[in-house]
Amino acid sequence: MDIGANRGLSNSVQVVVLLPMLIGLFLLLLQWSLHAWGDATARAAAQQAAVTAAAYDGDAGRGQTAGEQVANNGALRDVRVEVRRGATETTATVSGAVVVVVWPARIQATVAVPTERITG
């Protein structure tokens, strides 16, 4: 038996084992980055919605529209923006589904800011 005939077989085994691991690692990294992007988008949209609604001349409808515009960058699907404007505090909640690569995930961000009002 010629020993040199099986040379290089171990390299093939290494590729068969390592390549799926590297692809899996890449997909996990991609999913993590999409989750981080979705989280940042939800926070920014909630902040914008709350600040817009809390303005002296603002209302919940304007806040919801502002939040939807910010959240419409492709990071989230099925986006829901809920704004509650109270006498002293305005709260905005943005939720949506992250783009799926490995597993599905939902993100929710809530921001509360003081409502602008004239006192005195």
N, C-alpha and C positions, 0 to 999 in steps of 0.2 A: 504494500500500500504506500502510495506516495503521500508524504506528509505535507508537501507544498500544495496539494490539490485543495485542501480545506482552508488555506490561508484566506483571510479576508472575511470569513464567515462570522467571526466575532464582531466585526464592524457592522454587518447587516443586523445582527441581533441588537446591538447598541442603538442603531437607528430605529428599529422596530419598537424598542422600549422607550427611548428618550423622546422621539418625535411626538407621540401622542401626549406625553407629559408636558412638553413645551407648548403644544397647541392648547391643552387644557389650561395651563398657566396663563397664556395669552388671553384666552377667553374670560378667565376670572378677572384679570386685570382690566379688560375692556368693560366687563359688567360693573366692576367697582367704580371705574371712571364715569360711566353713564349714571350710576346711582349718585355719585358726588355732584355731577352736573345737574341732575334732577333736583337734588336737595337745595343746591344754590339757587336754582330757578324758582323753586317754591318759596324759599325765604324772601327772595327779591320781590316776587309778585305779591306776597302777603304784606311786605313792608310798604310797597307802593300803594296797594289797595287801602291799607289802614291810614296812611298819611293823606291820601286824596280824600277819603271819606271824613277824616277828622278835621279837615280844614274848615275855617269859619263858614264859608259858603258851600261846603261839600255835603254830600249825602251818600247813602249806602249804594245807590245805583251808580254814581260816578266812581266810587271806590271799586265796585265789582268790575266795571268796564276797564278801569286802569289795571287791575290785577290780571284780568284775562289777556290784555294786550301784552303785558310783561311775560306771562306764562306761555305765550304762543311763540316760542322759539324752537320747538322741536324736542325739547328735553323731556317733556311729560305728555302723556296721552290721557284722555278722559279727565280733563282738568275741571275741577269744581272750585269756585271762589264764593265764599260766604262772608258777608260783611254785616256787622252789627254796630250801629252808631248809637251810643247812649249819651246821656247828658254830660257825663264826666269822662267816659272812656269809650274808645272805638276799637273793636276787635275784628281782625280779618284772618280767615283760615283758607289756605289753598291746599288742595290735595290732588293727586294724580298718580298715574301708573308710569313707572320707569320703562324705558325701551328695554325689551327682553333680549338677552343674549344667552344666558345660562338659566336664570330663574326669574319669575315675575316678582315684582315688589311694588308696593304703594308707598308714597311719601306724603306727609302732611306737615305743614308749617303754620304756626299761629303767631300773630304779632298783635300786641295791644299797645295803643298810644293814647295819650290824653286828648280829649276832644277840645278843639279851640272854641272859646266862648268869651263874650265880653262880660267882665265883672265890674262891680263898683257902682 
